[in-house]
Amino acid sequence: MSVALGIDVGTQSVKVVAYDAESRTCLDTASSPLALHQTIDGVAEQNAKWWIDALKVALASLNQSSREAIAAIGVSAQQHGFVPIDKNGIVLAPVKLWCDTSTGAECDEIMSSYGGIEASIAEVGNPILPGYTASKIRWFRREYPELYASMDCVLLPHDYVNYYLTGERCMEAGDASGTGFLDVRRREWSRAMLHAIDPERDLGDCLPDVVKNNQAIGTILPRVADELGLPVGIPVSIGGGDNMMGAIGTGNVTADIVTMSLGTSGTVYAHSDSPVVDASGNIAGFCSSTGGWLPLVCTMNCTVATELTRDLLNIELAAFESQILGSDIGARGLITVPFFNGERTPNLPSAKASVFGMDSNNMRPENFLRSAVEGTTFSLRFGLSELTRLGIRVTEIVLTGGGAKSPCWRQMIADVCNTPVTVLKTEEGAALGAALQALEMLGGVDIASLTADHLEKDVEGCCQPDAGSVQSYEEVYVKYRHAVTRVADYYEDKA
């Protein structure tokens, strides 16, 4: 039995999947929640130790027989987080996450010193955005100069978990694309951009090697194997960012498929055999973790917006579907712009969430909840339109993430985007993708063949767009885009 363990370190939880390649089934899954420290000025942080503690809890929840059968490990994690470690491997500070928008000034400083947004895109293929790692390094240099001086290595969240498992420090091009200092065309560190971040230090000395996508980075340390209740000597693959592993876990390794992830954030991405660089900066020109590229649009607010609204209205999760269906397309006049954490696409880091159109006839919980779901869906629709603007062909959308479990939301996406929606029988896309990459590492089968053989559609959960609903949503979407412009003007951002 060839069982691969997929680990996914998200923002809200750590999930693990024990996947059996022979039976093509998930033998066991488990998760453990994570805390998140946020402040009103855009700070969003976690301690790296929390990830390891949650991993231990999640693995302890797996059946012992599943743990004992594991033959390979792959790790997925949230992108962009800044994990500075010293020469002894000690994490020097809380990890500033992808959703931390407090380093906007540092982004402007880096791009200004390099020559502006156009020059930044020309150098590395992407602008420097608040969510990316680059500005977090400059912030750390300014706020904690003594700790910064002792920084020996920069890791990303999934790299840190790999380091914990194996003792090896390394990165891979997909996740490294989100740092802001990897030239995504050449898959090499940009010395010029590193100099713009810190002209007084060679940051290249703090960066690990970029490892090929299907390589093993080492084996699990005996001490760690004992802590986690796993067999000694298990090989660990290089892993990747959650979007890159999500692409593998949804079969997005060839052209014409778009993955839409409904997690804390929303992401829309596609496979490309050549680099995709967007002069506007709206599309992240990332590398994939399969040797190609992964043009991606990230929206900062997806299930975070729907969950905040649901909690405020005291609506039980079990009533989510019925409440949405209790309203109509357009939420009886309510338009929600769901920028609770600012926004990346369009780049509106200072923006806040707003609800338009309230009157005495629509002040009902079901209308507010539906409007929140519609708002997040419209935001993703804008991201999809940005991909098609650059020539990405879309024939189907494969949904993943927690929001994909909602039949109502799946149909809404099909109608809003006027595109067939597919869901898979295995729900945990990123964790499964990490497990499949680990199987590829063992050798014998390429990743495209693995995904074709091991991923199965949930036919009953798939959706086709309804022509009447498509037209109705189009009218509401136009109003939503006007509302986004109003919000951008109010917060003095440019949509």
N, C-alpha and C positions, 0 to 999 in steps of 0.2 A: 504493500500500500504506500503510494507516494503522496504524503500529506504536506501541504505548504501552509505556513502560518502567515497570514496577512495582518499587519498592524497599521491602524490609521489613527494618528494623533490629531484630533480636530480641535476646534475652539471650545466646544461644549463637552466633549467626552473623548475617551480613548476606546476604540473598538478593535476587537480581534476576531479573526475568522480562521478556522481550521478547515482547509479545503482539500478534499480527496480527489486526486487527479484520475484515479481508476474508475471510481463510481460517478465522477463529475457532480459531486454534491458537497455542500457545506456540512461537514460533520457536526460543527458546533460554532456558535457565536456568543460573544459576551461584550459588555461595555462597562465603563466606569466613568462617572461624571467628573468634570473639571470646573474649578472656580475660575473667575475672570475678574481682575481688578480694573475698573474703569473710573475715570473722573470726567467732570464736566468740560475740561479743556482738551479732550480728545485722547487722553492717555488710555491705553489698553494693554495690559501686561499679565503675564503668568510667570510663575517660577518653574524653571526646567525640572526641578525635583517633583513638582506636581505630576508631570507627565509620567515619570518613572513610577511614582507611587500608584497612579491610576492604572498603569500597565500591569503592575503586580496584582492589583485587585481583579482586573479583567481576566488575566490568565488563570488566576486561582479559581475563577468561576467556570472554566472549561472542564469538561470531563477528563479525568486522569488518563484514560485510554487515548483521548484525542491528543493530549500533550505528549504522551510517550511515542506517538506515531509520527510526530513532526520531523520532516527530513530537510526542510529549507525554510528560510524566513525572509520576508520582504517588508519594508517599512514605508509607509506613506505618512505625510504630515502636512499641516497647514503651511502655506508658503510665507516667505518674506521675513519671518521672525529673526531677530538679531540675538544670537547666543555667543557672547564673548567669553572665552575661557583663557586661563593663565597656563603657564608651562606645566603645571601639575594637573590640568584638566578641571580645575575648579571654575564654576560659572561665576562671573564677576558681578552680575547685576540681574534684576528681573528682566525677563525677555519681553522687549517691545514687539507687539504682534502686527500682523497684516492690517488689522483694523485700527491701529494707532494712527491718529491723524494730527498728532501734536508737533510733528517735525516739518510742517509746511515751509517755515522760514529757512530751514536747512536745505530743503529741496531747491528753493529759489537761489540760495547762495551757491550751491554746487553747479547748477546750470548756468548761472551768471558768470561764475569763474571760468566755465568751460566755453562760453560763447552763446548761451541761450538754448531754448528748447530744440530748435532746428539742428544746432550743432551736436546736441546730446543724442538726438535720434540718429544723426549721421554717424556718430562714433560707435554707439552700442546697439542701435536699433530700437531704442525706447527712450522716452523722457524719464526724468527722475521724479517719481510721484511719492506722496507722503507714506503710502503703504509699503514702499520698497525698502530694502535694507540699507541702501547707501546713506540716506539722510539720518538714519538711526545711529550709524557709526559716527557721523559728524556731531550729532547731538551728544553722544557719549563722550566724545573728545572734549567738548566744551563744558559739560556739566560735571564730569568726573575725571579730571585730567590724571590723577594718580592711578586710578584703576585702569584708565585707558593705556597708560604707560606700561602696565603689567600685562596687557592683553597679548597673548601669544598666538591665538587662532580665532578666526571668525567661522562660526558654524550656523547653519539653518536648523530649524526644529527637527527635521527628519535626519539630518546629519548627526545631531546630538544623540538621538536615540541609537543610531548606528554606532556611534562612539561608545555609548554605554554598553551596547551588546558585545562589541568586538575589540574596543580599544583603538580602533583605526579612525584617523581623521581624513575625510575625503568628501567630495561633492560630485554631483552629476549635472549635466548641462541643463536639463529641464528645470529643476528647482533653482539652479544658479542663475537662470534667466531673470528671475524675479529680484535679484539683488540690485540691478541698475548698473552694475559694472562688469557684466559679461557681454562681450561682443557676440550677439546671437548668431551672426552670419558665420563667424569662424569658430565659435565655441571656445573662445579664449578670453582670459581676463584682459580688460582694457587698462593698460598702465596709465594712459592719459586721464581716464575718469577717476582712477584711484588717486592720482595726483590732485585732481580737483577736489576730492573729498578731504584729503590731508596732504598739503604740499610739503610738510615737514617730516613726513615719515613714509617709508616704502611699505604701503599696506599689502603689497604682493607677498611680503614675507609672512603675513598672517593668514594667507589663503591656502587651503589644501589643494591637492591635485584634483583635476576634473577627470573622473573615471568613466569608462565606456558603459553604456546602458545595461548590458547583460552580464556584467562581470560580478564575481564574488569579491567582496572586500575583506573577507576573513571569516573566522568561525566564532561562535559564541564563547565567551570566556568561561572557564569552569566555575568561577565564583558567581557569575551572573546566571549561568544555567542552574546552579543550585538555588539562587534567590527566586528564580522564576518557575522552578519545577519543570525544567525542560532537559532533554538529553544533552550531554556534553558533545561538542564538536559539530553542531549544526552549522552549515554554511549560511552566510547572510548575504543577500544580493544588495546592490547599490541603492535600490529603492528610488524614491522621488517625491516631488511635491504632490499634494492631494489632487490637483487638477491633472497632472501627468499620469498618476496612477488611476484616476477616475477615467481618463481616456482609454487606458488599457481595459479597465473593468467594465466599460460599456462598448467595447469593440471599435472604438474610434481610432483605428490605426490605418485606415485607408480613406480615400477622398469621398466627398458627398454626404458624409454623416456629420451631424452636429450633436454634441453632448450639451445638455442644459442641466446644471446642478442646482438643486433647490436646497441649499444648506443655509447656515447663518448668513453667508453672503450668497449671491447668485453668480454663476459663471456660465458663459456660453463659449464653446471652443470647437475647433475643427482641426483635422489633420491636413498637413501640406508637405509635399516633397521638396519644397524650396522655401527659403526664408520669406516671410511676409512682414514688411516694415511699413507702418502707417505714418504718413507725414503729419497727420493731425494729432497723433499720440493717443487716440481713443482705444485703439486695438493694441494689446500687448503682443509684441512679436517674439513670443517665447519659443524655445526649443522643446521638442517632445522628449519623452524618455524612451523612444523607440528608434532614434536615429534621424527623425524628420523634424518638423516644426509644428507648433501648436498655437496658431493665432487665437487670441483669447480676449474676451471682454469680461470684466469683473464689475458687478454691481455690489456695493457695500451692504445692501440691506435686502435680505430675502426673508427667510423664516424669522429672523430677528424682528422684522416689522410685523409679521402676522402674529407672532407670539406675544409681543408687547401689547398689541391691540387686544388679543384674546384675553390676556391676563387682566388688562385694565377693565374690560367689560365683564370679567368673571364668567367667561364661557368655558365650560369643560371641553377638553380635547375631544371627547366622544360626541360632542354636539357640533363640532367644526363643520361637518358637511351639511347638516340640516340648517344651520344658521346661514351659511352661504346661499343655499338653495331657497331660503326664506326671503331673499331679496331678488332683485332683477339685474340684468346686464346694465351697467352704469350705476348700480347701487342707489337708484332713485335720486340721482343728482349729485352724489358725493364723489369727489375726486381726491384721492390721497396721493401725495408726493412723499414717498416713504424714506426720506433721507435722514433717518435717525442717527446714523454714524457719519454724516457728511456723505459725499458720493465721489466715486472714482470715474464712472462713465455715465454722463459727462463729468469732467473733473471739477467738482464743486465741494472741496474739502470743508468749507465754512458753512455750508447749507444745513438746514434743519428740516425735520418733517413738518408737513402742513396738510390740513384738510380743507378743501374748498367746497362751497355749495351747500353749507348747512342751512336748513330752514325748519320751520315748525312741523313739516310733514315727513322729514326723513331722519329724525333723531331717534333711531332705533338701533339696538346692538347689531342686528343682522346686516344693516346697511353699512355700518362702520367696518365690520369685519370683512364683508365682501369688498368694500372699497379698498381696504388694505391689501387683500389678495390681488385685486385687479391692478393696483398701483405697482406692486412688485412684478407682476406679469408684464405690464407695459414697460417697465424699466428693462426687463429682459428682452422684450420685443425690440426696443431701441438698440440693445447690444447686438441682436441678430441682424438688424438692418445695417449696422456698421460692418459686420463681416461680409454681407452680400455686396456692400458698396465696394469692397476691395476684390470682388470677383469670386468669393467663396460660394460654391454651389451647394444648395441645401435641398435634399430630397426627403429627409426625415430628421426628426429630433428624438434623440434617446435621452430620457429623463433619468436622473439619479438624485440621491439625497433624500432627506426626510420628507420634504414636501411632495415628492413623487408618489408617496403612498396615498395621496388624496385623489380619488376618482374625479371629483369636481374640479380640482385644480388642473389635473391632466387634460380634461376636456377644454377648460378655459385656455390653456396654452395652445392647444391645437387650433382653437377658434381665433385667438388673438394673433397668432403667427401664421394662420392659414397654411399649416403644414402638418402632415401626419405625425403623431406622437407614438413612440415605442417605449415600453418598459420591459425590463428583464426579470426573469424569475428570481435571480439572486439580487437582493436590494443594495447591498453594501458595495458600491462601485469601486471606491478608492481602496478599501481593504482587500477586496477580491483582486483588483488590479495588481496590488503589491504581491499577493500570493501567486498570481499567474506569472509575474516577472521572476519570482523566485523559482518557479518551475522551469522557465526558460533558461535560467542560470544553470540548472542541473544538466542542460544540454539535450540535443536531439531534435527539438522542435522550435521553429521560429515563432515570434510573438503573434504574427498574423494568423498562423495556423492554430495556435493555442486559443486565441479568442474565437475563431470560427468554430472550433470543436467544443469549447467549454461554455459559451454564452448562449442561452436560450431565451427567446422572446416569451413574454407572458401575453399570449394572444388575447385573453379576455381583458387585460388592462390597457391594451393599445387603443388609440382614439383617432378618428378621422374628423377633419374640420367640418362643421355644419355651415352651409352657405348663408343661411339667414343670420346666424350668430356672428359670422365673420363680418358681415356688413354692419351689424349693430355695434360690435366692438370697435370697428374702424372709426366710427363717429365719436365714440368715447375717447379713443386713443388720441385723436386730434386735440380734444379738450385737455387731455393729460399733458401733452407736449406744450401747450400754451401755459399750463399751470407751472411746469418746470421752468419755463422762461421767467415767469413772475417770481418764483422762489430764487432763481439765480440773481435776478436784479435786486431783490430785497437784501440778499446777503452779499451783494457786490461781488459775485462770481460771474463768470461768463459761461453760459451753457453751450 
